[in-house]
């Protein structure tokens, strides 16, 4: 579709949706909110304009249509979750600036062994671990140079292995970075969007925090990672060409990094402190023992004022305060180092929160809930499977961030209508949003590796469709077993 057709399709389909709903007796405010949603959705899905630009539409349209005041819409664009995202990126930029990411990558690759399949596992494991704490985009950007250097080392590969191994390692980098993002709350933007929306809509609901997320996210994502590894290994590196090679080149590259510098030690220490503060911010009831949280101990009744975003910004401050030994008159991190902070993602966050608020204030969510009564009596397992398939397919054509922003506001009233725990539906959709692997536009990670020119669309689609199917089945099974037990969802009665 040509760009001008995509641009025109947004308002045309939005106005058509409004008149269709209005003719069916839908309340005016709800129909107007549907107009906003359709317009934004069409432009997001077709990428008629940059996603960041499209994300400004709710701020413009909702006040103009009388859905909410301008200041109320603006407030949604500065939700505290956005500061959690910013703090994560500050840490990522510091790791990249001082080469800590390369040191970690080379260390794991060397430890994994001297066959292409083992290098694949090393790259995937490295990407998985890093993307648990920073975005999959940042993870791939950190590692892509090192991975391309490994792929282009002609002296370590047998010639008939290079193409297959190169495709496997690049896809492994992309897939593992996206899978790793599922493991923690800060691993990928959809997780934080879910976290903010769930806590906002259900402040007195079932608790979901870093620890509870990881108790489900780590086992699921690690199992998915292993499945992805064997899929790529079987498709691109069969045993008949899985020849050993000399690790001397890789070891030499690692040796050029020298000893870990002061700056790297500072960044690594602050990273560790951040993770610990996230884990132990609130009281942890582990059944056998209860670990008191530092926030209640320090702030008493005001402990709820402190969030995970507070921790991220607090530790990030030290990156800007601690002087660098190597660079005169500069600190570990300078503002110029973070000037590339992705504003488009921040705006995407804001647009999602604004539309979620619009769903509520306009009455659109209540109307949609009434229309979904037809699902009453359906098996919870089938409902989950349907949500996973829908969101996975949607994520192939839109960013995972855009996908979850479109789906979560619909699931909240659906859960009430079906008398299902909203956490079950929202959590399921959030994990499913990170399961689009077929197309170069499915994730930013896919786009980056595709942009190297070392892999073609057919290879990505062939591996991605298998991974999508495995992911759908695996997530359904985990939700019905570990999720059912961990969160008490009562899926089977």
C-alpha positions, 0 to 999 in steps of 0.5 A: 500500500502506497504511503498516501493510501495508508495515511488516508485510510486512517481517518476514512476508516475511523469516520466509517467506524464512528458512523457504523457504531453510532447507527447501532445506538452506541453512545456518542462518547464511546463511538468517538473513542472508537474513532480515535482507536481505529485511526491510531491502529490503522496508522500504527499497523501500516506505519503510515507515519513514524510510530512516535508521530502517530502516538501524538494523535490521542493527545490531539484527538481526545480533547478535540472530541470532548473525551477528556481534557488536554491536561488530563490527556497530557498526564498520561504521557508522563506515567511513572513507568516511563521513568523505569524505561529511561533508567533501564536505557541509561544503564544500557548506554553505560554498558555499551559506552565502556565495552562491558557488553563485549566482555560478557559476550566474549566470555560466554562464547569462549565458555560454550565451546568450539563448534558453530552450534555451541557459538550459537548457544553462547550468543543466544544465552548472552542475548537472553541474559542481557535482554532480561534487564534492558530492551531487546533493541538495546541488546541487539545493538550492543551485540550485533557488532561482535556477532558480525565480527564472529560470523565474518571470521573466515578462518574459524569456519569451514566454507560450507558452514559459514552461511548456515551458521551465520543465519542461525547466529543472527536469528538466534541473536534476534530471537533470544533478545526478544525471548529474554525480554519476557523474563523480567518486568523491564525486559521489554516495553510491553511488560512495563505497559502491562505493569502500569496499566494493571496497577492503575486499573486494579490498585487493590487487585492481586499483586504482581511485582518483580519477583512474582513476574520472574517466578513465571517469566524465567521458567517460561522464557528459558524453556522457550529459549531452549526450544528456539536453539534446537529449532535453529540448530536443526534448520541451519547447523545439522551435525554433518556440517557442525565442524569444530574450529580454532577459538584462537581468534575469538580469544585474541579479540577478548584479550584486546579488551584488557583488564576490566577498567574502573568504569566497567566495574562501576557500571557492573556494580550499579547494575547489580545494586539496581537488580537487588533494590528491585527485588527487595523493595517490598516485603517478600513472603516466601512461605517459609521465610518473610524477607522485609523490604527496604522501602517499608523499613526506610519510608514507613507508611510512605513506602508505597510512594517509592516505585521500581522506577524510583530505583532505576532513576536513583541508581542512574543518577550515580552514572552521571555523578561518578567521575571517569578515570579514563576521560578527563573532566567527564563522568561515567555517563554524560548527557551527550551519551543518552541523547539518543534516548528513543522518544518514540518509545516514550510517546508510544507508552504515553499513547497507550496509557492515554487510550486506556484512560479514554476507553474508561472515561468514554464508556467504550470499554463497558460497551465492548464488554457487553458485546462480548457476552457471547463468550460466556460459557466458553472454556477458559483454556480456549479463550487463552489460546484465542488471545495468544493466537490473536496477539501473536499474529497482530505482533507480526505486523505491528510492534509488540508495544503497539500490539499490547496497547491495542489489546489490553484496554479490550481485555480489561472489560472482557475479564469482568464480563467473563468473570475471569481474573483480569490478571490472567488475560492481561498477563497472557496477552503481554507474553504473547505480544513478544512472540512475533518472529516471522517478519523483519518488521515484527520486532526491532531486533528482527529489523536490526539483524535483517538490516545487516544483509546477511539474512533474507526474509525467507529464512526468517519466515521459515524459522519464525513461523515454527517458533510462533507455533511452538510459542503459542502452544508453550505459553498456553501450557505454562499458563494452565500449569505454572501460571495456574499454580503460581497466581491461583487463576483457577483455570480449571474450576 
